[in-house]
Amino acid sequence: MDQQRQRITLVDVAREAGVSAMTVSRVINNTGRVSQATRQRVRDTIVRLGYRPNRPARMLVTNQTYLIGVIVPDITNPYFSKIVQGIENIAWESGYSVLLANTNENPAREEAILSQIDESAVDGLIVCSSRMSDDILLPLLESHRAAVVINRKIPHHLANCVRSRHGLGYRANQSARFLAQAGHERIGYIHLKRSAAMDSIDAFIARLAADHIPIKPEWCASCLPIWEAGYQTGQQLLTAHPELTAIIGGNDLVALGVMRAALDMGRRIPDDLAVIGGDDILLASQITPSLTTFHVPTYEVGSMAARLLFQKMQGDTSYQEYLYDETLIQRDSAP
């Protein structure tokens, strides 16, 4: 079976899809005029047959690498894994492979990786949830003709963009309002340590004060967006402030760490402590009690980022932006 798959040719794809070999070539190379229905039929046939173009030959003819670079902060976080899956599927349909780089939540490592990846290595670049400040990130993006940035506002001439339509602080603000309406008066908040482009604890407190929801600075803390940090920070907050009746985690992994810490300290969820996360990773709905969180269409985020990148790679110089919604999903951890 494997040997048979390796023999699949462009002509085989054309015959199976009921089109000419030239049409298949146009779909693979994103050239010429092909109807959307025909393009999709050819892509489906490519996937079904397992056809892969001869990369060295294509590179010689087109002077392209047929690689796109993707940089993510933490590949072990299911949030980013799902985004990468969306990117990879669109890339595969277009005859491209993905060069994936994981920065381990380290801005210095991200800078080093981005400095090494240029247009001689990849035909396009997607940077997801960058941890670098603008003064470092933006000059590095200037060396790429085709780039897309996820979860970051960016100057229009540098890259296309995929981000939440709700802006910075939306999840934390909505979580606090939801908890306040449920009767909570002592709400903790764990802010994610990411980059200078992210929202701040002071801004969070100020916005809620305007809504007459008092949040004390000592009820807030910052940590890396990983489970271990959520667990440790949750322990510290609950030890120093046992009066807290709710904690907002910056993402699901942090919130899950807080839940484990609370349970280990003898706190019942949600009876003694309500917890809200963000991202709606698969585990959030599978644990007991299930986690109240914000749903993000992560696969769609990835696939749209790839589509916007291919538009750039095909010569579209106009700025394109895709805005996605974040929706509160009420579950057992904060009913």
NORTASUL-V523704 format. One line per field, one symbol per residue. phi: phi as a letter, one per 40 degrees, with the letter a starting at -180 (. if undefined). psi: psi as a letter, one per 20 degrees, with the letter a starting at -180 (. if undefined). Layout:
BEGIN
phi=???
psi=???
END
This chain:
BEGIN
phi=.cccccccbdcccccccgbccccccccccfbgcbccccdccccccdcccgcbcccdcccccbfbcfbbcbbbcacccddcdcccdcccccccccgbbbccbbcffbdccccccccccbcccbcabbbbfdcccdcccccccccbcbabbbgacadcccacabacccgcgccccccccccccchcbbbcabcccbaccccbcdcccccccccgbcbcdccbabaccbddccccccdcccccbcccbabcccacccccccdccccccgccbcdcacbbbahfcdcdcccbccccabcbccccdccccccccccccchccccbbbbbcbbcbcbccac
psi=gghhhiiprhhgggghikrrhhggghggjlrrppqhggghggghggggikppqoggghhhgikqhkqqpppqhoiiohghghghggghghgghjkqrpopppikkohhhgggghhhoaiihqirppoplpjqrhiggghhhhiphoqppplppqphihqrqprpiirqigggghgggghghijpinpqpoqpofriirrrgghgggghhhjkoppqhijqrqrqlqgghggghgggghghmiipiqppqhrggghhggggggghjjpqpjghpqppbqhlrghhihrpqqppapppmgghgghhggghghgghjjoiqpppppqqpppopahim.
END
